[in-house]
């Protein structure tokens, strides 16, 4: 549990952290506002100086193990939230997508129960957790294919109302790579990859064909333009879908940043094919280089996955969903050492723990 410190004239004093000692907080013996905290000392004349009016709350916390059942309450507010309020406000100028208190149900089944998080410029984020906990639903809500029942989705600070087809929000492109690749069976690879440009640009067909060849090469595919999806392996289909998601209309003067959402990109692939896809995900990111040695053009991306190899190789920050709520957030290197029992069980694959099937 985090330990909070209150600054007085005599130094840093720890705030009570047990449920019993919190009763003193609620009774006003040691609580906000600041005039209730008094630390007296004698000055050079032997008189007591006035009580200290100013306090500073300096809070330190371990990696974000939230909702692990150990959070104590303070005036019906978790201590973790009190600590958060005491910190300096975050700079949100680099936030591309934000979900605020998002709820979603299908019939009587509640899938998401008030989740909140932010995707920032340049991030590589993984959403993990047991099956059926709402991970793919989150992606579809972020992409604008589903609307939340409650809460907000903000695109670069602007609230999106309804589905992506209901309004035009400029400033950010959002792509979704489906788990099944979702290629058009009756179209060739060239037509599948070039589909966004055929439908939504004024580029000539020969120029689109050049871009298709270039983007296929970027994901390690050559000479497959005239094949049908049925003639491709599972890993090749995944790469074709990735090429389709990153193709850009280069006739535009300004290209908007893009967030790419991957739904189980390595599902059904063998370990070697999974490694190829994981490396491709990294390579098309702006911090990587593609198969042609060019910098990637994907600003940020989010990956829904169960695969431990994908967690290790493809993402930097993790959001753990369990029963429709975010129970843990942290960096990838913190995942294996988390003290959260849900995360520990998921990381180890143990049958013993709070996750039941």
N, C-alpha and C positions, 0 to 999 in steps of 0.2 A: 504494500500500500504506500502511496505517496506520503511524504512527511512535509508538512507546511510549517513555515517559520514566520514569527511575527517580530518585527524589529522594534526594540524599545531602546531607551537611553543606555541601558546596560548591556545591550547586545541582542542576539537572536534567541528567541525563546520558542520552543516547539508548541504548536497548537495541539490540543488533545486530539487523539485519533481513534479512541475506542468509543463504542456506543455509550458506555456509562459516563465517560468524561465529557461527551458531547452535551449532556444535560446541563453542564455549567454554561455552555455556549447559549443554549436556548433560554436559560434563566437570566442572561444578561451579565453574568459575572466576568465573562471574557468573550466579547463579541463585538461585531460592528454595530453602530458607528464608532469612530475612533475615540470619542471622549469617554467611552466606557473602559478603555485600557489606560491604566495609570501606572507610571513608574516614577517614584519620587527619589530625590537625592538631596543631600545637604550641600549648600554652596559654601563659599569661603566665610560667610557671616554666621554660619550655623543655622540658617533658615532653610526651610523646604522650598525648593523651586516649584513652580506651577507644574501640574501634571502634563505629561507628554500628550500632545494632541494628534500628532501625525504618526501614522503607522504605514509600514510597507509590508505587503505580503509577498514573500519570495517562496515560490513553490517549485519543487523538483519532483519529477515523476519518472517511473520506469517506462519501457516500451508500452504502448497503448493496449493494455489488457482490459477492455471495457466489458461491462455486463457479465462478468465472470462469477457473479453471486457474492462478491466480497465488498461491493461498493456500499459505504455507509451513507446515511441520509442526514441532511442538515436542512431543517425547515422544509422537508419534502423535496429537497434538491440533492442529487448525488454530490459527494465531495468533489468528484472529478470535474463536475460542471462548475462548482465554486472556484476551483483552481483555475479552470480555463478562463473564467471571467476576470481573474486577477492579472492575466498576462496582457502584454501589449497586443492591440488588435492586429490581425494579419493583413498583409497587403494582398488584396484580391485582384490586382490589375492583370495578373497572368492567368486567372481562372478562365478556362474555355467552356467547361460544362459544370454545372452545379445542380445536384439534387437536394431538395430541402423537404424533409419530413414526408417522403413519398410513401403512399399506401397504394396497394393494388390487390383486388380480390377477383376471383373467377367463381361466380355463383356464391356459395356459402363458404368457400375455402379462401382464407386470407393468406396471400402469398407474401406480400411486403407489408411490414408493420412500422412504417415511419423511419425510413433510412435517410441519412444525410451524408453527403461527401462531395468533394471537389476534384476535378481533373484539371491540372495546371499545364501550362505551356512546357513542352519538352518531356513530359512524364511518360513512363512505361509502367502501367498499373495492371495488376492481376486481381480478379475477383474470384475467390475460391470458397469452398464449402461443400457440404454433403449434397447429394442429389436431391432435387425437389425443393431446394431452399430459396429459389427465386433469382438465381444468377442470370439466366437467359432473359428473364422478364425485365431485369434491370437494363440489360443491353437494348432491348426493344423499346423501352421507355426513353432511354437516352437518344436512340436513333429517331424517335418520333413515330414509330410504328404502333405503339400503344400509348394511351393517355393515362396518367395516374388518376386514381379515384380521389385522392387527397394529396396535398403538397404541390410543390412547384419544381419545374425543370427550367433552369436558366441557361441560355446560350450567350456567352460573353456578356453576362450581366442583364440580358433581356429575357423576360419571362416568355416562355413559349405556351401558347394557348392551344390545346387540342393536339392534333397530329401534325406531322411535318407537312402534309398536303394542305392543311387548313390555312397556313400563312407562310410568308417568305421572310425568313430571318437571315439577313446577309451577314457576312463577316466570318463564317465558319462553315466548312463542308464536313459532313459526317458520313462515313462509309461503314457498312456492315458486311463482314464476311461470315456467311452462314456455316453452320456445322456441316451441312451436307454439300457444301460448295454452291448449290442452287444454280447450276448452269442450265441453259436452255438446250434440251436434248436435240432439237431439230436444227440448231444453229452450229456452224463450225466454230472452232476455237477463235479464229479471227473475228467472227461476228459477235461472239460472246464477249471477248475482251473489249472490242470497240463499241459495244452496245451503248454505253452512256454518251459517247460522242456522236454516234449515228442519230441518237434521239434528241440530244440537247445541245448541239453545236452546229455551226454553219461551215465546218471544215470540209474540204473536198475528200472524197473517198480514198484517193491515193495517199493523202497526207495522214488520214486516220490509219491506213494500213501500215505506214511507216512507224507510227507511234505504237501500234499493236506489236509489231516485231521488236521494237526497242524495249517495250515493257515486258514482253515474254522473255527476252534475253536477260533482263534485270533480275528475273526470278529463276534463271537457270534453264529456260526452255528455248530450244531452237528447232525450226523446221516442223512445227506442229500446227501451224496456222490453219491448214485445210482439214485437220482431223475433226471428227465428231466426239463429243464427250464420252460416248460408249467405247471409243478406241483408246481411252486414257486410263492409267492406273489411278488408284485413290489419291496417292501423293501428287500426281500430275494435275488432277482435278483441283486439289487445294491450291496449287501454285497458279493455275489459270484463274481461279477466283480471286487470288491475291493480285494478280496482274490487272484484272478488271477493276479492282477497287482503287488502285493507285494511278490509273491512267488519267492524264490531265489534258484539258483544252489549252494548249500552249499558244493559241491565237489571242488569248485575253491579255490585256496590258498588265493586270494585277491578278495574282493567284491567291485566293484565300487560304488560310491555314486549314489543315484537315486533321480530324481525329478519326482514327480507324478502330472499329470495334470488332473483335474476333470472338466468335462463339465456338468454343472447343476446337481450335484449329488443328490439333493433332489427334483427334478422336479417330479410332479405327486404323491408325498408322503403326507400322512396326517401328522399333526404336531408332533405326537409321533414318527412315523417312521422317520421323518426328524431329530428329535433330536438324535435318535439312530445312523443314518448315520453321522451326524455332530460330534458326540462324537467318532465314529470310525475313522473318518478322523484325528482327533487329536491324537487318541491312537496309530496309526501306524507311526506317526511322531517320529523322534529321541528324541524329548523332552517329549514324552508321554509314556504310557504303555498300551499294548494290553489286551485283555480279559484274557490272561493267566498270566498277571503281568510282561511280558517281555518288555524291551524297544523296541520302534518301530525302523524300519530300513529305513524309508523314510527320506532322508536328508532335502529336501525342497519340498513344494508343492504349486500349483497354483489352485485356485478354481474360475470358472466362475459361477456366481449365480445372481439371482434376489431376493432371499429370505433374508429378514432382519434377521431372526433367524440364518441363515448360516453366514451372515456377523458378527453377534455378537459372535457366538460360535466357529467358525471354522478358522477365519483368524485374523492376527495381523496388516497387512498393506494392503491398498486399492489402486487400480488404477482405475480411472473412465474414461470410454470411451464414447465419444459422437460425433456422425457424423464422425467416423473414426479417431478421435484425442484424445489424453489424455488431459483432461481439468482440472484434479485435481488428486493429490496423497497425501496420508496422512495415519496416523495410524487410526485404527478402532475407537478409542475413540474420534477422531476429526471429524468423519463423521457426527454425528448428529448436531454438532455445527458449521459446515462450513458456511462461508458467501457467497460461490459460489452459485448463484441462481439456476444453473442446479442441483447441488448436493442437495440443500435445497428442491427443488421440488421432486426429486427422493426419498429423505429420508422421506418426509411427505406424498407422494402419492397425492399431490394436482393436480387439473386439470389446475390451473393457474400457468403459468411459461413458460420458453423458450422451454420445451419439448412438442411437439404437436403430436397427433395421428390422 
